[in-house]
Amino acid sequence: MADYPHLSRRGFLNRSAAVGGLLVVPGLLTACSKTDAGSVTGEGALAKLREQGFVRVAYANEAPYGYLEGKELKGEAPTLHREIFKALGVEELKPTLSEWDGLIPGLQAGKYDVVSAGMAITPERCGNAIFSEPEFISPTALMVRKGNPKKVTDLESAKEAGITIGVMSGAVEGSYAKGAGIPEGRIKTVQKPQDGADAVKGGRIDAFLLTGISLRWLAKTNPATEVTEAFVPQIDGKAQFSPGGAVFRKGNEDLRDSFNRELKKIVSDRSRYVQLLEPYGFGESEIPPEDLRTADLCKG
């Protein structure tokens, strides 16, 4: 899949995104006061899922995080969640497609049990749902022309080389580039990832800044490009990891805690993590640090 329509909404830039998402689905706020009759909530939720044999998961059709290929749900989140729920005694994921802004409202309304979309953990979203511990972090990288003619490796080297950088319109990477001291006149915006790859190939920009995960996926269909090693930008002295995780309805803390116990087994086994998720561009650089905790991320 070459286009990822929701990438600009993944990170931390639009701090009203999670709350604003509650307003974009007509009638959903009313629906959120009660849950769907088929939903599982509170103590015993896992037992109910085991009894019915499936868990309902939402995805936004965004590669490589969660997408449908034919009739099969693929991507980072479904692959990881399938493994975890099997370990918990729940054999099947039943997918529901949702627009990105409708993922949490639909969860609140009981339309599904888990959001399986690689959603970034932000304080605003934590106010509306509960997150697992981080499943991954999203270090940044640069897509350049094959051979890396400008020899850039990160934002500091890009600044020193005086190159032109491309970023997604509205995405957090624009703030990374500005924070690194790259002049605004050398920061160009594109509407979607493929536009960035095309601009690199056409020489309109020297490098395209996005998560390493997304760029490695994009490079598969753009062989005239290559992607640098991932790096972690520093903004105001803070490392920008952009971690993501599974999302559960409030009241399902027991289910989330059971999920976390199995998640920890995978994240702490680096070879198993890579074996599961490497097909989607996730490697050791995406494994969350042990001390990176959702409770801290929710505080901001």
C-alpha positions in Angstrom: 0.0 0.0 0.0 1.6 3.2 -1.1 -0.7 5.8 0.6 -1.3 6.1 4.4 -4.0 8.7 4.7 -3.9 9.0 8.5 -0.2 9.3 9.1 -0.4 13.0 9.9 -2.7 12.2 12.8 -0.5 9.5 14.4 1.7 11.6 16.7 1.7 14.3 19.2 1.3 17.4 17.0 -2.4 17.8 17.0 -3.1 17.9 20.7 -6.9 18.2 20.1 -7.1 15.3 17.8 -8.4 12.8 20.3 -10.9 15.1 21.8 -11.9 16.5 18.4 -12.4 13.0 17.2 -15.4 12.8 19.6 -17.2 15.4 17.5 -16.8 14.1 14.0 -19.1 11.1 14.2 -22.7 12.3 14.4 -24.7 11.0 17.4 -21.7 9.1 18.8 -21.4 11.2 22.0 -24.9 10.1 22.9 -24.0 6.5 22.1 -21.0 6.7 24.4 -23.2 6.9 27.5 -24.0 3.2 27.0 -22.1 0.3 25.5 -23.1 -2.1 22.8 -24.9 -5.2 24.0 -22.1 -7.4 22.7 -19.4 -5.5 24.5 -17.3 -6.9 27.4 -16.5 -4.6 30.3 -15.2 -4.8 33.8 -14.2 -7.9 35.8 -14.6 -11.1 33.9 -14.1 -9.5 30.5 -11.3 -11.9 29.6 -13.5 -14.9 30.7 -16.3 -13.6 28.4 -13.8 -13.3 25.5 -12.5 -16.8 26.1 -16.1 -18.2 26.2 -17.1 -16.6 22.9 -13.8 -17.4 21.3 -13.0 -14.0 19.7 -12.1 -10.4 20.5 -13.4 -7.6 18.4 -10.7 -5.2 17.2 -10.8 -2.0 15.3 -8.3 -1.0 12.6 -8.0 2.1 10.4 -6.6 0.4 7.3 -3.2 2.1 7.7 -0.2 0.1 6.6 2.0 -1.1 8.3 0.2 -0.6 11.5 -3.2 -2.4 10.8 -4.7 -3.1 7.4 -6.7 -5.6 5.5 -5.0 -7.6 2.7 -7.6 -9.6 0.9 -9.6 -11.0 3.8 -6.6 -11.2 6.2 -6.0 -8.5 8.9 -2.3 -7.7 8.9 0.2 -5.2 10.3 2.0 -4.5 13.5 -0.9 -4.3 15.9 -3.1 -7.2 14.6 0.0 -9.5 14.5 1.0 -8.7 18.0 -2.5 -8.7 19.4 -3.3 -12.0 17.7 -0.3 -13.5 19.5 -1.2 -12.0 22.8 -4.8 -13.0 22.8 -4.0 -16.6 21.7 -1.8 -16.8 24.8 -4.8 -15.5 26.8 -7.0 -18.2 25.4 -8.8 -16.1 22.8 -8.3 -17.6 19.3 -9.8 -15.1 16.9 -9.6 -11.4 16.1 -12.8 -10.1 14.5 -12.0 -6.8 12.7 -14.0 -3.7 12.4 -12.8 -0.9 10.0 -13.0 2.6 11.4 -12.0 6.1 10.4 -9.0 7.2 12.5 -11.0 9.9 14.3 -13.7 7.4 15.2 -11.5 4.7 16.8 -11.8 5.8 20.4 -15.5 7.0 20.2 -16.4 3.6 18.7 -14.5 1.9 21.5 -16.4 3.9 24.1 -19.7 3.0 22.4 -18.9 -0.7 22.7 -18.6 -1.4 19.0 -15.4 -3.4 19.6 -13.2 -4.4 22.5 -9.7 -3.2 21.5 -8.2 -0.6 19.1 -5.6 -2.5 17.1 -4.2 0.4 15.0 -0.8 1.3 16.4 -2.2 4.4 18.1 0.2 6.9 19.7 -0.1 7.3 23.5 -1.0 10.9 24.3 -2.4 12.5 27.5 -5.5 13.6 25.6 -6.3 10.1 24.5 -5.5 8.7 28.0 -8.4 10.9 29.1 -10.8 9.0 27.0 -9.5 5.4 27.1 -6.9 3.2 28.6 -3.7 2.1 26.9 -1.5 -0.9 27.1 2.2 -0.4 27.9 4.0 0.7 24.7 4.2 -1.9 21.9 6.7 0.1 19.9 8.5 3.4 19.6 8.8 5.3 16.4 12.3 6.6 15.9 12.6 9.0 13.0 14.6 8.5 9.7 15.3 10.2 6.4 14.5 8.9 3.0 17.1 9.9 0.5 18.0 9.1 -3.1 19.9 5.9 -3.6 23.5 6.2 -2.5 22.7 9.0 -0.1 24.5 11.7 -2.2 24.3 14.3 0.6 25.6 11.8 3.2 23.0 12.8 5.8 22.3 10.6 8.8 20.1 12.7 11.1 18.8 16.2 11.5 22.0 17.6 12.7 23.9 16.4 9.7 21.0 17.6 7.5 21.3 21.1 9.0 25.1 21.2 8.5 24.7 20.0 4.9 22.2 22.8 4.1 19.8 20.4 2.4 16.0 20.8 1.8 13.8 18.6 4.0 10.3 17.3 3.2 7.7 16.7 5.9 4.1 15.7 6.0 1.6 18.5 6.2 0.4 18.8 9.8 2.7 16.0 11.1 5.0 16.2 14.1 8.2 15.9 12.0 7.9 19.5 10.9 8.4 20.6 14.5 11.4 18.2 14.7 13.0 19.9 11.7 12.4 23.4 13.1 13.6 22.3 16.5 16.8 21.1 15.0 17.5 24.6 13.6 16.7 23.9 9.9 15.4 27.2 8.4 11.7 27.2 7.5 12.6 28.1 3.9 14.3 24.7 3.6 11.4 22.7 5.0 8.8 21.7 2.4 5.5 20.1 3.1 3.8 17.2 1.2 0.3 15.8 1.6 1.1 12.1 1.9 4.1 9.7 2.1 4.2 8.9 -1.6 4.4 12.6 -2.4 7.5 12.8 -0.2 9.1 9.8 -2.0 8.3 11.3 -5.4 9.8 14.6 -4.3 13.0 12.9 -3.3 13.2 10.9 -6.5 12.5 14.1 -8.6 15.2 16.1 -6.7 12.7 18.6 -5.4 13.8 17.8 -1.9 17.0 16.2 -0.7 15.4 14.1 2.1 12.0 13.2 3.5 11.6 13.1 7.2 9.1 10.5 8.7 9.2 7.6 11.1 11.7 4.9 10.2 8.8 2.3 10.3 6.8 4.2 7.6 9.8 5.0 5.4 11.1 1.5 5.3 7.6 0.3 4.2 7.5 3.1 1.6 10.9 2.2 0.3 9.7 -1.2 -0.7 7.7 0.4 -3.6 10.3 3.1 -4.3 13.6 1.3 -5.2 15.3 4.5 -6.3 15.4 5.6 -2.7 17.0 4.4 0.5 16.3 5.0 4.2 18.9 6.1 6.8 19.3 4.3 10.2 16.6 5.5 12.6 17.4 8.1 15.2 15.6 9.8 18.1 15.1 13.6 17.7 15.6 15.8 20.7 13.2 18.6 21.2 13.9 21.0 24.1 16.1 18.3 25.6 13.4 15.6 25.4 13.7 12.5 23.4 10.8 12.1 20.9 10.0 8.3 21.0 6.4 8.5 19.7 5.3 5.3 21.4 2.1 3.5 20.5 0.0 0.7 22.0 -3.3 -1.1 22.2 -6.4 0.8 23.4 -9.1 -0.5 25.8 -12.3 0.9 27.1 -12.3 2.5 30.6 -13.5 -0.1 33.0 -11.5 -2.9 31.3 -8.4 -2.4 33.4 -8.3 -6.1 34.2 -8.3 -7.1 30.5 -5.6 -4.4 29.8 -3.5 -5.8 32.7 -3.7 -9.4 31.4 -2.8 -8.1 27.9 0.2 -6.2 29.4 1.5 -9.4 31.1 1.7 -11.2 27.7 3.0 -8.1 25.9 5.9 -7.8 28.3 6.9 -11.4 27.5 7.2 -10.5 23.8 8.8 -7.0 24.2 11.4 -8.5 26.5 12.3 -11.2 24.0 14.0 -9.1 21.3 14.4 -12.0 18.8 10.7 -13.0 19.1 9.6 -9.3 18.8 11.6 -8.9 15.6 10.6 -12.3 14.2 6.9 -11.3 14.6 7.1 -7.7 13.3 10.0 -7.5 10.9 7.7 -8.2 7.9 6.1 -4.8 8.7 9.3 -2.9 9.0 9.7 -3.1 12.8 13.2 -4.0 14.1 15.2 -3.7 17.3 15.2 0.1 17.1 11.4 0.0 17.6 11.5 -2.0 20.8 10.4 0.2 23.7 12.9 0.9 26.5 12.0 -1.0 29.7 11.6 2.3 31.6 9.2 3.8 29.1 5.8 3.5 30.9 2.3 4.4 29.7 1.5 6.1 33.1 4.3 8.6 32.5 3.3 9.2 28.9 -0.3 9.9 30.0 1.0 12.6 32.3 2.7 14.4 29.4 
